[in-house]
Amino acid sequence: MRKVLTSVIRDTTPPPGMQHPLSETTIQDIRVCLGLITARERELGEAAGETAPKPYYTDQQPSSTVVPFDLTAGRDKKGKE
């Protein structure tokens, strides 16, 4: 449904300076529909135990660092470092 609505928006968006073929009411209704779709996707994700990843820029520094807890790293076969 989201793909269909966004395709309609893409196909009907006129070049800058031209009047939009859709009425303002229709544009607002499409926005409401997209909002409902997003809310339902969020509900389904929460029910499934999924958390949405936070968006980030590719050149943005990560705010956290993953630290491995492998206790065997750096030791030889006898358990000595």
Wavefront OBJ file of the C-alpha trace (Angstrom):
o trace
v 0.000 0.000 0.000
v 2.838 2.360 0.881
v 4.540 1.692 -2.463
v 1.326 2.368 -4.377
v 0.689 5.662 -2.612
v 4.255 6.870 -3.021
v 4.163 5.892 -6.715
v 0.987 7.947 -7.187
v 2.677 10.888 -5.479
v 5.791 10.526 -7.639
v 3.795 10.223 -10.870
v 1.516 13.189 -10.176
v 4.055 15.634 -8.745
v 4.461 18.444 -11.279
v 7.667 20.372 -11.968
v 8.345 23.378 -9.705
v 6.106 26.331 -10.437
v 3.221 24.306 -11.887
v -0.085 23.643 -10.137
v -0.513 20.177 -8.577
v -3.218 18.072 -10.270
v -4.446 16.682 -6.924
v -6.592 18.809 -4.634
v -5.263 19.890 -1.247
v -7.839 17.620 0.437
v -6.597 14.598 -1.516
v -2.992 15.400 -0.635
v -3.916 15.600 3.066
v -5.828 12.288 2.818
v -2.753 10.603 1.293
v -0.632 11.956 4.161
v -3.116 10.552 6.683
v -3.059 7.155 4.938
v 0.754 7.053 4.984
v 0.667 7.965 8.680
v -1.756 5.118 9.405
v 0.419 2.668 7.484
v 3.473 3.769 9.472
v 1.612 3.455 12.782
v 0.395 -0.045 11.917
v 3.884 -1.143 10.837
v 5.210 0.118 14.165
v 2.479 -1.786 16.076
v 3.237 -5.007 14.216
v 6.963 -4.583 14.818
v 6.466 -4.018 18.536
v 4.166 -7.057 18.769
v 6.848 -9.150 17.073
v 9.484 -7.817 19.465
v 11.360 -5.913 16.783
v 12.767 -2.467 17.320
v 13.175 -0.095 14.417
v 16.785 0.868 13.806
v 17.503 4.509 14.365
v 18.349 6.260 11.081
v 21.857 7.651 10.675
v 24.050 9.262 8.052
v 26.732 7.064 6.514
v 29.449 9.575 7.424
v 28.180 9.924 11.016
v 30.409 8.617 13.801
v 28.770 5.818 15.808
v 27.742 6.827 19.327
v 28.804 3.473 20.757
v 31.565 0.944 20.310
v 31.114 -2.826 20.270
v 33.474 -4.511 22.708
v 33.890 -8.282 22.285
v 33.807 -10.378 25.432
v 35.738 -13.335 24.064
v 37.765 -14.514 27.034
v 39.882 -16.834 24.903
v 41.191 -14.073 22.645
v 44.909 -13.418 23.099
v 45.627 -16.711 24.880
v 47.504 -19.708 23.643
v 46.205 -23.274 23.867
v 47.358 -23.670 27.504
v 45.430 -20.611 28.698
v 48.511 -18.392 29.073
v 48.802 -14.963 27.534
l 1 2 3 4 5 6 7 8 9 10 11 12 13 14 15 16 17 18 19 20 21 22 23 24 25 26 27 28 29 30 31 32 33 34 35 36 37 38 39 40 41 42 43 44 45 46 47 48 49 50 51 52 53 54 55 56 57 58 59 60 61 62 63 64 65 66 67 68 69 70 71 72 73 74 75 76 77 78 79 80 81
